[in-house]
Amino acid sequence: MTKKYLLGFIGQGWVGKNYADHFEDRGFTVVRYSLEEPYVHNKEEIAKCDIVFIAVPTPTTPDGFDDRYIRSVIDLVGRGKVAVIKSTIPPGTTRRLAKEHTDKFIIHAPEFLREAFARHDVDHPERVFVGIPDLSEEYKKWGKVVLDIHPKAPHSEMVSAEEAEFIKYVHNTMGYSLIVFTNLLYDLAQKHGVEWAKVKEAITNNPWYPSKYIDPVHKGGRGAGGACFIKDFATLRHTYEQDLPNDVEGLALLRAFEAKNNQMLRDSGKDIGILDGVYGMRGEGIDKDITAIEEIITEKEAN
């Protein structure tokens, strides 16, 4: 690719900053905007950028997924320009935003960064997905441009916006689920006097099983912690409730995973502040929902 596009970055947290640094080091001209110095004065410059990467918070609260930060900045992207959302968003969000903002191209390219190794992961990605909400020639053209300017990965693919959104949620929620299940197995192993190190060795030597997320104690506590895992599983469960409301058993399973994980986090004092932000009440509210669903299942079985 010969053309060097003018790139904008909205949000200079650990995701936005490391991507901006990467592209700048590759010779791209980069405009950074955030609410902090020294970038707060670049707000008007974003409209001039050909492609704008958006890496702003997308929190989950007791009321559900909160997209207000994305909505507050998307109008900064100029007419006919490209907005690339890096933030994690539920399936359907990109398409909905594209319908609301037909004067620009809105694309989703999820990040798969580890906070402690963010720059390394930007420079050496394992996979890159670029999701477009429309199969028009213009969208396919810009989707290819966005894919091509990303650092090369063993797997790079242009997919639908919903597929890109869903892939990111699968990535985070499968990790969450494996951590919870590992902790269940660990507790059972303790009851039977089984040394977990031996179990872990057997798992890691089996090519069929994942070798990540099999340590029951991590970062000073138990359970799936960190803002991304906690908030994204809550959003997945909320989406499941909306889209598959009659699957009572499926909802019970998801809520049971949440309740068990929240209990482990509380008992080990891990990420209590994140629990409060996502669920309120230290994550204890989900327990009441479990009881209500159990009553529905019991009633179904009785009938």
Buried (B, 14 or more C-beta within 10 A) or exposed (E): EEEEBBBBBBBBBBBBBBBBBBBBEEEBEBBBBBEEEEBEEBBEBBBEBBBBBBBBBBBBEEEBBBBEBBEEBBEBBBEEBBBBBBBBBBBBBBBBBBEEBEEBBBBBBBBBBEEEEBBEBBBEBEEBBBBBBBEEEEBEEBBBBBBEBBBEBEEBBBBBBBBBBBBBBEBBBEBBBBBBBBBEBBEEBEEEEEEBEEBBEEBEEEEEEEEEBBBBEBEEBBBBBBBBBBBBBBBBBBBBBEEEEEEBEEBBBBBBBBBBBBBBBBEBEBBBEBBEBBBEEBBBBBBEBBEEBBEEEEEEEEE
